């Protein structure tokens, strides 16, 4: 059964980049013991800045030395600490790949790498876009990869990660994001997809902010064409909920993935591998960023340019179903 969702964009706008630190601050106030490392993009006025000001003895600033930060976080975890490490997304996946692979994952330590500014939200243009990270993370053993759909779900992931064993990446974007869920009264378990919408004609599988865009696309498809869309929030990219994928693929026979990531190696690739290895013969389409350095522009304009906005998603789904 689908959970209770919301289509109220204006009322429900919130920031996962603020929410993760707000949750960490609540956890610290409750007496939970952890260490926080961070890079140079944490402002004193931000929620993370407030955590640093209130608990300076457990917070460590590494400036722009992100590989050193990830390596040191591993050392702290080997000494028995639970470590939350905030790193700007492109510098986490691209500059710190060796440390994630060899220090964090190989040692299988309790470090939660919080990669902010994911997708095209960094504001620094093509060199700062974080659109190849999931391809890297999926290939690294021992690494759990979580992409929360909204700020409240990000808090759930942060809270549950405290008792989780092993390394984890939590991928969030830079700016405000609409809430997918009307409230927090739903089950969230790492590795278990959430049914956001029920439908019979096509299944959309998404993660992160695109879950909300997909909701809006589903609404357009229903209102304009009478197409019934089932929507899955695949918040955990690794381990992938293959049982949920095969179930919905069997129910609708048409599957579309939507992600703010390169079309290569991310959620769409993972779902395609699962479907083909299990004999799926229906229609399938990946919606994501093409194999190029993304154009420079305001974030919403970039989404529209690549068909990642609700109208673009709806058009792609409609074309797939009416070929």
Secondary structure as the mmCIF struct_conf table of DSSP 4:
data_model
#
loop_
_struct_conf.conf_type_id
_struct_conf.id
_struct_conf.beg_label_comp_id
_struct_conf.beg_label_asym_id
_struct_conf.beg_label_seq_id
_struct_conf.end_label_comp_id
_struct_conf.end_label_asym_id
_struct_conf.end_label_seq_id
HELX_LH_PP_P HELX_LH_PP_P1 UNK A 2 UNK A 4
STRN STRN1 UNK A 5 UNK A 5
TURN_TY1_P TURN_TY1_P1 UNK A 9 UNK A 12
STRN STRN2 UNK A 13 UNK A 15
HELX_RH_AL_P HELX_RH_AL_P1 UNK A 16 UNK A 29
TURN_TY1_P TURN_TY1_P2 UNK A 30 UNK A 31
STRN STRN3 UNK A 35 UNK A 38
TURN_TY1_P TURN_TY1_P3 UNK A 40 UNK A 41
TURN_TY1_P TURN_TY1_P4 UNK A 44 UNK A 45
BEND BEND1 UNK A 46 UNK A 46
HELX_RH_AL_P HELX_RH_AL_P2 UNK A 47 UNK A 54
HELX_RH_3T_P HELX_RH_3T_P1 UNK A 56 UNK A 58
STRN STRN4 UNK A 59 UNK A 61
TURN_TY1_P TURN_TY1_P5 UNK A 63 UNK A 64
HELX_RH_AL_P HELX_RH_AL_P3 UNK A 66 UNK A 78
TURN_TY1_P TURN_TY1_P6 UNK A 79 UNK A 80
STRN STRN5 UNK A 83 UNK A 88
HELX_RH_AL_P HELX_RH_AL_P4 UNK A 89 UNK A 90
HELX_RH_PI_P HELX_RH_PI_P1 UNK A 91 UNK A 95
BEND BEND2 UNK A 96 UNK A 96
HELX_RH_AL_P HELX_RH_AL_P5 UNK A 97 UNK A 98
HELX_RH_PI_P HELX_RH_PI_P2 UNK A 99 UNK A 105
HELX_RH_AL_P HELX_RH_AL_P6 UNK A 106 UNK A 107
TURN_TY1_P TURN_TY1_P7 UNK A 108 UNK A 108
STRN STRN6 UNK A 111 UNK A 116
BEND BEND3 UNK A 117 UNK A 117
STRN STRN7 UNK A 119 UNK A 119
TURN_TY1_P TURN_TY1_P8 UNK A 120 UNK A 120
BEND BEND4 UNK A 122 UNK A 124
TURN_TY1_P TURN_TY1_P9 UNK A 126 UNK A 128
STRN STRN8 UNK A 130 UNK A 130
BEND BEND5 UNK A 132 UNK A 132
HELX_RH_AL_P HELX_RH_AL_P7 UNK A 133 UNK A 138
TURN_TY1_P TURN_TY1_P10 UNK A 139 UNK A 139
BEND BEND6 UNK A 140 UNK A 140
TURN_TY1_P TURN_TY1_P11 UNK A 141 UNK A 142
STRN STRN9 UNK A 144 UNK A 146
BEND BEND7 UNK A 149 UNK A 150
HELX_RH_AL_P HELX_RH_AL_P8 UNK A 151 UNK A 161
TURN_TY1_P TURN_TY1_P12 UNK A 162 UNK A 163
BEND BEND8 UNK A 166 UNK A 166
STRN STRN10 UNK A 168 UNK A 171
BEND BEND9 UNK A 174 UNK A 175
STRN STRN11 UNK A 176 UNK A 178
BEND BEND10 UNK A 180 UNK A 180
STRN STRN12 UNK A 181 UNK A 181
BEND BEND11 UNK A 182 UNK A 184
BEND BEND12 UNK A 186 UNK A 186
TURN_TY1_P TURN_TY1_P13 UNK A 190 UNK A 191
STRN STRN13 UNK A 194 UNK A 197
BEND BEND13 UNK A 200 UNK A 201
STRN STRN14 UNK A 202 UNK A 206
TURN_TY1_P TURN_TY1_P14 UNK A 208 UNK A 209
HELX_RH_AL_P HELX_RH_AL_P9 UNK A 210 UNK A 225
STRN STRN15 UNK A 229 UNK A 233
STRN STRN16 UNK A 236 UNK A 238
BEND BEND14 UNK A 239 UNK A 239
HELX_RH_AL_P HELX_RH_AL_P10 UNK A 242 UNK A 252
BEND BEND15 UNK A 253 UNK A 253
STRN STRN17 UNK A 254 UNK A 262
BEND BEND16 UNK A 263 UNK A 266
HELX_RH_AL_P HELX_RH_AL_P11 UNK A 267 UNK A 277
TURN_TY1_P TURN_TY1_P15 UNK A 278 UNK A 279
BEND BEND17 UNK A 282 UNK A 282
STRN STRN18 UNK A 283 UNK A 289
BEND BEND18 UNK A 291 UNK A 292
HELX_LH_PP_P HELX_LH_PP_P2 UNK A 293 UNK A 296
BEND BEND19 UNK A 297 UNK A 297
HELX_RH_AL_P HELX_RH_AL_P12 UNK A 299 UNK A 305
TURN_TY1_P TURN_TY1_P16 UNK A 306 UNK A 307
BEND BEND20 UNK A 309 UNK A 309
HELX_RH_AL_P HELX_RH_AL_P13 UNK A 310 UNK A 322
#
